[in-house]
Amino acid sequence: MGDHLCGGPVSKLGCGSESGQEQPFKLRLHKMERTLRLTFRRLTPGDMSFILAMEADPEVMKHTTGRIEPTAARQAELLNALAAMPEAGLGHWCVEHQAKPIGWVSLTPLEATGRIQLAYRFVRDAWGQGFATEAGEAALEHARTKLGLDECVAIVWPANKASARVLFKLRFRNEERAAHYGHEVNVLSCSLRAAVD
């Protein structure tokens, strides 16, 4: 199984800009550094077809909220989320490889816990190539150096062994089983201070 979402759906936190147009990270979210293979940019309304296609793939959505029909109502829900202002430095980024979108990665509040979660989702063609780990490393570095976070959490469906392996590579450790987004999930946490101590 490939890399899947480890957190809540896109609509849990908006990702738009004040103008509704795409703006570089360095203007909106400090600067999230590109990696050897990947670049990152803010999700925009132009990404709707890409997001809806991922949500309509039953394999991509198997260990998350389940397949979501690409209806007009769902598109409107996503557009409303993208139009909302995120907290400084938080939100969802489109992950691109060779100028092609292959998924998204995010740093968002984990419901009402007061903690920030790492989440991601990738198309099936991008599975098994280390992209989730690479994007996760970039997001955690952003969280540590730009946001000053001491820790980050992630949630994963118990049966999603592939995402659990990615999180373990990112130095996450199992914490507890809890209910989030209407499902029983495993909560993992990562000390960002430990990465540099």
ABEGO torsion letter per residue (X at the ends): XBBBBABBBAAABBABBAAGBBBBAAAAAEBBBBBAABBBBBBBAAAAAAAAAAAABAAAAAABAEBBBBBAAAAAAAAAAAABBBBBGBEBBBBBBGGBBAEBBBBBBBEAAGBBBBBBBBBAAABGAGAAAAAAAAAAAAAAAAAGBABBBBBBBAABAAAAAAAAAAGBBBABBBBBGGBBBBBBBBBAAAAAX
